[in-house]
C-alpha cells in the first residue's frame, strides 16, 4: 500500500505544499527510510527515536546513574552515541532506528547525569561544565558530518523535488483555487491528473 493513500484528509488539513505534522519529510515511498509510520501517519524517524530515547535515558539516569563509577559512565555514553557518526554511511532503517535511539538515550542520561546524578570527580562544577562543553562539541561535529553527507531522496528522484514533484502534484491541484497556478502546475507535469496519488 502506498503512503499517500493512507492520508485522504491531509491536503485539507495542512496544505498540500507542507510536510505532514511530525513528519519533517515528504511522506512518499522514497522517503520511507526517514519515516516511522504509526496507524497510517508518518513521523520523523530521527525525532521519534531520539525523543523516546531521551526519555528512557533521563529515567535510567535518575534511577541508577549514581551507581556507575565515572569512567564507565562516560564510556557507556560515548558507546551509545558512536553509531550516529557512522549513520551517513549506513542508511539501513533498522540501523538508523538503533543509532538515533542510542543517541537520544545517551543525551538524556548524559545531560541529567552531568547536572544531577553522575558521580563526577571534584570539583563537580568544573567537571560538569567540561562535560557539557564536550556534549556541545560532539553535537556540532555530528551535525557537520551529517551536512557533508546528506541523504536527500528528492535530489535523485525522477519525479522532481517536493513539493512540486509529480508525486505531490495531485495534492497541490486538489487544494489550489487559483486557476493560473493550477495551469502552471499541470504544465510542469501534464501526465499527472488531479486526485491521483502515486
N, C-alpha and C positions, 0 to 999 in steps of 0.2 A: 504494500500500500504506500502511496506517495504522501509526503508530509503535507502538501498543500491541500489535499482533500480532507484532512482532519480539522481544518480551520475555516469553515464556511463563513463565520461571522467576523473573522479577523479584519478584513478590509473596512467593514463598517465601524469597528471598534476603535482602531488606531490610525487609520490612514494607510493606504497601500504602499506608500513610499518609505515607511518606517519599519524598523525591526519590531518583532512581537515583544511584549513586555517580558523581561527576564531573559530573552534570547541573546541579545547583543550581536547576533549574526543573522544573515538570511536563513530562513527555515527550509531551504531547498535541499534535495538529496546530496548535492556536492558538499554541503557544509555539515554533513552528519557527524564528522569527526570532531566538530566544535560544539555539538549539542547533546543534551540528555533529554529524552522525551518522557514526560510523566502524564499519563492519561490524555494523550493526544496534544499536549502542549510542550513546546520546546523551551529548555532552559540552557543558559550558557554553561558548558561543561566545566570550564575553569572556575567560574564564580561559584557554582553549586558545590563543587568538590572542595574548593578552598574554604568556603564558608562553613560547610559541615565539618571539615577537618579542624578549623579554628575552634569551633565549639567543643569538639572532642578534646583537643589539645588543652584548652583552658580548663576543662573539667578534670582531666587527668593531672594537670599541674597543681590544681587546688587540692586534689585528693592525696597524691603521693609524691609531688615534686620535691618535697623536703627530705625524702629518704635517699635520694641518689647523691653520691659524692660529686663534687663539681666537675672533675674531668670526664667521667662517664656521662654526666648530664649534658655537657657541652658537645661531646662526641655523638651522642644519640641524636641531638637536634641537627647537627651537621649531616649525619647519615640520612635523616628524613628529608632534608632539603635538597640533597645532592642530585637525585634523579631529575629534578626540574632543569638542571643545567644540561642534561642530555636530551631533553624533550625536543629541541629544534631538529635533532637528527632522527629521533624515534617518534613517529607520528601515529603509531597504533593506538586506537582508542582506549584499550584496557590499560596500556602504559600511561597514557595521559591522565586517566582517572586516578590511578595509583599515585602518580607523581604529584598531581595537584592536591589530592587528599593529604599526602605526606607533607607537602609544603604548608598547607593550612594547619595541620596538626602541630608541626614544628613551630610555626609562627605563634599560634595561640599559647602553646606551652612555654615557649621561649620568652615572649613578652611578659606574660603573667609571672613566670618564674623569676625573671630578671628584676622585676619590680617588687614582688612579694615573697615568693615561696622557695626559690632555689637556694641551696646552701653556698652562697657566694663567699669567696675569700675577702678578708678585710683589707682595706676599708671598703665596706659594702657599697657605699655611694659611688666611689670611683669605679669599682668593678662593674656595677650596674650601668654606669654611663658608658664605659667601654663596650659592654655587650650590646647596648642599644645602637652605638655607632657601628659596630660590626653588622648588626641586623640591617641598618640603613644602607651600608655599603654593599652588602650582599644583594639586597633588593635592587639597588641601582645596577649592579653588574649583571644580574639575571635579566633585567628589563633591556639592557643594552644588547645582551646576547640574543634575546628574542627579536629585537628590532633588526639585527643583522641577518637573521634567517627567518623572514616572515613566511607564514603559511596561509596564503590567501587564495582559496579555491576560485574566486572570481577572476583572478589575474590570468588564468589559462582557460577560462570557460568559453566554449564556442557560442554560448547563448548571450554573451555580453556581461556587463557589470551591473550588479544590483545598485539601485532599484529599477533601472530602465532596461534590464535584460529581458529576453524573450520569455523566460520562465515567470517573471513577475509582471509582465505586461498585462495579462488578463486582470490582475488585481488592480493595476493602475487604471485600466479602462473602465472597470466596474464602478470606480469611485470618482471618475473625472466628470465634472459637469461643464467644463469649458470646451466647447466644440473644437476650437483651433488646437488646443493642447491634445485632445483625443486624436485629431487627424495627424498631428506631428508624431505621436506615439505609434499610430498604425503604420505610417510611412517607414518608421525605423525598423519594424518587423512585420511586414504585411501578411506573412503567413500565419500569424497568431490571431486567433479570434477571441473577442471579449468573452470572459466567463469560462474559458477552458484552461485549467491549471495543468502544467506538465509535471 
